[in-house]
Amino acid sequence: MFKRLALLWTLFKGDARQLWSALRHPASPGWLKMGTALIALYLFSPIDLIPDFIPFIGVVDDIVLVPLAIRWLLKRLPPEVAAASAARRSA
């Protein structure tokens, strides 16, 4: 189980780095910035699909939805931005 969590954390960290790199790219689209802002707003908002005060389950929605939303944004990047951010991610 811990190996799976470590793998998920590594994937999330890599996706977060790639998203950050894509945001800093000069050709990054406006929708990427808006989508990232909405993800951050959801993450820090007191309004959740499942309230955080419910033990374990309240945090799971954040743990699942935020990485999925980041991956969804990354898959829709323009090819030149995706290539540049992926290159920075691996560096």
C-alpha positions in Angstrom: 0.0 0.0 0.0 2.8 2.4 0.9 4.5 1.7 -2.5 1.3 2.7 -4.3 1.0 5.9 -2.2 4.6 6.7 -3.0 4.0 6.2 -6.7 0.9 8.4 -6.6 2.8 11.1 -4.8 5.6 11.0 -7.3 3.1 11.2 -10.2 1.3 14.1 -8.6 4.6 15.9 -7.9 5.6 15.5 -11.5 2.3 16.7 -12.8 2.3 19.7 -10.5 5.8 20.6 -11.7 4.7 20.3 -15.3 1.7 22.5 -14.6 3.9 25.1 -13.0 6.2 25.0 -15.9 3.3 25.3 -18.4 2.0 28.3 -16.5 5.3 30.1 -16.8 5.6 29.4 -20.6 5.0 32.5 -22.7 2.5 30.8 -24.9 0.4 29.3 -22.1 -3.3 29.8 -22.8 -5.5 31.9 -20.6 -7.8 29.0 -19.9 -4.8 27.2 -18.3 -4.3 30.0 -15.8 -8.1 30.2 -15.1 -8.3 26.4 -14.6 -5.3 26.4 -12.3 -6.8 29.2 -10.3 -10.1 27.3 -10.0 -8.2 24.2 -8.8 -6.5 26.3 -6.1 -9.7 27.9 -5.2 -11.4 24.5 -4.8 -8.5 23.2 -2.8 -8.5 26.1 -0.3 -12.2 26.7 -0.3 -14.2 25.7 2.8 -16.9 24.4 0.4 -16.3 20.8 -0.7 -18.2 18.0 -2.3 -17.6 16.1 0.9 -16.9 18.2 4.0 -13.4 17.9 5.4 -14.6 17.4 9.0 -15.9 13.9 8.0 -12.9 11.6 9.0 -10.9 10.2 6.1 -13.6 10.5 3.5 -13.6 14.3 3.7 -10.0 14.5 2.6 -10.3 11.8 0.0 -12.2 14.0 -2.5 -9.4 16.6 -2.4 -6.8 13.8 -2.8 -8.6 12.4 -5.8 -10.1 15.4 -7.6 -7.2 17.8 -7.5 -4.7 15.4 -9.3 -7.4 14.4 -11.8 -8.1 18.1 -12.6 -4.4 18.8 -13.0 -3.9 15.8 -15.3 -7.0 16.9 -17.3 -5.5 20.4 -17.8 -2.2 19.0 -18.8 -3.7 16.7 -21.5 -5.3 19.8 -23.1 -2.2 21.8 -23.4 -1.1 23.1 -26.9 1.6 20.8 -28.3 4.5 23.4 -28.0 3.6 24.2 -24.4 3.2 20.6 -23.5 6.6 19.7 -25.0 8.4 22.5 -23.3 6.9 21.9 -19.9 7.5 18.1 -20.2 11.2 18.8 -21.0 11.5 21.1 -17.9 9.7 18.5 -15.8 12.2 15.8 -16.6 15.2 18.2 -16.2 
